[in-house]
């Protein structure tokens, strides 16, 4: 059965039945979206050790960025001389 026949079958339904079918389809879509939004956040770090490692990594990256910018600044100064 192709899509056109199926659409014609739905069009031939009584209006009340078509409205109920539409409401059920909307409820299904809303339920699916709600269920997906309620899934746990997979990016959240669960263990305290993992949170500490992430914090140390973030601080280390900050320090490295500062050192890199300072080194580049000194190299630019030395290049101008």
C-alpha positions, 0 to 999 in steps of 0.5 A, spaced: 500 500 500 503 506 497 502 513 501 497 516 497 492 510 498 493 511 506 492 518 505 486 517 502 484 512 507 485 517 513 481 523 509 475 518 508 475 517 516 469 521 520 472 528 522 471 526 530 475 519 528 480 524 524 481 529 530 482 523 535 487 520 531 491 527 530 491 528 537 494 521 539 499 523 534 501 529 537 501 526 544 506 521 541 510 526 538 510 530 545 511 524 549 517 522 545 520 529 545 519 530 553 522 523 554 528 525 550 529 531 554 529 527 560 535 523 558 541 524 563 546 529 561 552 524 558 557 530 559 556 531 566 562 528 570 559 523 575 565 521 580 569 526 584 576 524 582 574 525 574 571 532 576 578 534 580 582 531 574 578 536 569 579 542 573 586 541 574 586 540 566 582 546 565 587 550 570 593 547 566 591 549 560 590 556 562 597 556 565 600 554 558 596 559 554 599 564 558 606 562 558 605 561 550 602 568 549 608 571 554 613 567 550 610 569 543 610 576 546 618 576 548 619 573 541 616 579 537 620 584 542 626 580 540 624 580 533 623 588 533 630 589 535 
